[in-house]
Amino acid sequence: MKKLVYLKNGACCSLNCAPKFTDEQIMAHGVKLLGEEVKTFLKEESEVPSGLGNYTLDDEGSFVLDESKKIKADALIEIATLEREITPRRLREAVISEDGKAWLEAKDSEIAIERAKL
């Protein structure tokens, strides 16, 4: 069964759709797009968590944190942070010095650990 969340002001936060639907249009819109097996929930904007992609909806319309999605999102952020530390200067140091080479190998190991979480 598909589940949709619409904000009570008529905006949709789970589909790319035009904002400002009435309550009746919300139900008709969900059925039209996804078929009859649609459960629609109206929420206040304050009820929708940030990082919505890390959550799923249970049958009552409550947001449930999906830990696996959060772990992957956190790992991607950490990988990007680590890769930004590998600057041209650091690469040059890795070529000309043993300390630089050790630093780069350690950074590559940190990145591999984070990639293993994906």
C-alpha positions as CSV (number, residue, x, y, z in Angstrom):
1,M,0.0,0.0,0.0
2,K,1.3,3.5,-0.9
3,K,1.3,6.1,1.8
4,L,1.2,9.9,1.2
5,V,1.8,12.8,3.5
6,Y,0.2,16.1,2.8
7,L,0.6,19.2,5.0
8,K,-2.6,20.6,6.4
9,N,-1.9,23.9,4.4
10,G,-2.4,21.8,1.2
11,A,1.2,21.3,0.3
12,C,2.5,17.9,-0.6
13,C,5.7,16.7,1.0
14,S,6.0,13.2,-0.3
15,L,5.3,13.7,-4.1
16,N,6.4,16.4,-6.5
17,C,3.0,17.9,-7.0
18,A,1.4,21.3,-7.1
19,P,0.9,22.8,-3.6
20,K,-2.4,24.1,-2.2
21,F,-4.8,21.2,-2.5
22,T,-8.1,21.1,-0.5
23,D,-8.7,18.0,1.7
24,E,-11.0,16.5,-0.9
25,Q,-8.5,17.1,-3.7
26,I,-5.8,15.5,-1.7
27,M,-7.6,12.2,-1.5
28,A,-8.6,12.3,-5.2
29,H,-5.1,13.2,-6.2
30,G,-3.5,10.3,-4.4
31,V,-6.0,7.8,-5.8
32,K,-5.5,9.2,-9.3
33,L,-1.7,9.0,-9.1
34,L,-1.2,5.8,-7.3
35,G,-4.4,3.7,-7.6
36,E,-7.0,2.7,-5.0
37,E,-4.5,1.4,-2.5
38,V,-3.6,4.7,-1.0
39,K,-3.5,5.8,2.6
40,T,-3.3,9.6,2.9
41,F,-2.3,11.5,6.1
42,L,-2.7,15.2,6.8
43,K,0.1,16.7,9.0
44,E,1.0,20.0,10.4
45,E,4.4,21.2,9.0
46,S,5.9,21.0,12.5
47,E,5.0,17.3,12.5
48,V,7.2,16.5,9.5
49,P,10.8,15.7,10.6
50,S,13.8,17.3,8.8
51,G,15.7,14.7,6.8
52,L,12.4,13.2,5.6
53,G,14.2,10.7,3.4
54,N,15.5,8.9,6.5
55,Y,11.9,8.1,7.6
56,T,9.1,5.8,6.7
57,L,5.4,5.9,7.6
58,D,3.8,3.3,9.7
59,D,0.1,2.4,9.2
60,E,-1.1,5.0,11.6
61,G,0.8,7.8,9.8
62,S,3.6,8.2,12.3
63,F,7.1,8.9,11.0
64,V,9.5,6.1,11.9
65,L,13.3,6.6,11.6
66,D,14.8,4.1,9.2
67,E,18.2,3.5,10.8
68,S,19.7,1.9,7.7
69,K,19.0,5.1,5.6
70,K,20.3,7.3,8.3
71,I,23.6,5.3,8.6
72,K,24.1,5.5,4.8
73,A,23.3,9.2,4.7
74,D,25.8,9.8,7.6
75,A,28.4,7.7,5.8
76,L,28.0,9.7,2.6
77,I,28.5,12.9,4.5
78,E,31.6,11.6,6.2
79,I,33.1,10.3,2.9
80,A,32.6,13.8,1.4
81,T,34.2,15.4,4.4
82,L,37.2,13.1,4.3
83,E,37.7,13.4,0.5
84,R,37.7,17.2,0.8
85,E,40.7,16.9,3.1
86,I,42.7,15.4,0.2
87,T,43.8,18.6,-1.4
88,P,46.4,19.0,-4.2
89,R,48.9,20.1,-1.5
90,R,48.3,16.9,0.5
91,L,48.7,14.8,-2.7
92,R,52.0,16.6,-3.5
93,E,53.2,15.8,0.1
94,A,52.2,12.1,-0.4
95,V,54.5,12.0,-3.5
96,I,57.5,13.7,-1.9
97,S,57.5,12.5,1.7
98,E,56.9,9.4,3.7
99,D,54.8,11.3,6.3
100,G,52.6,12.6,3.5
101,K,52.2,9.1,2.0
102,A,51.3,7.7,5.5
103,W,48.7,10.4,6.0
104,L,47.1,9.7,2.6
105,E,47.0,5.9,3.2
106,A,45.4,6.6,6.6
107,K,42.8,8.9,5.0
108,D,42.1,6.2,2.3
109,S,41.5,3.7,5.1
110,E,39.0,6.0,6.8
111,I,37.2,6.4,3.5
112,A,37.1,2.7,3.0
113,I,35.6,2.2,6.5
114,E,32.8,4.6,5.6
115,R,32.2,3.1,2.2
116,A,31.7,-0.3,3.8
117,K,28.7,1.2,5.6
118,L,26.9,1.8,2.3
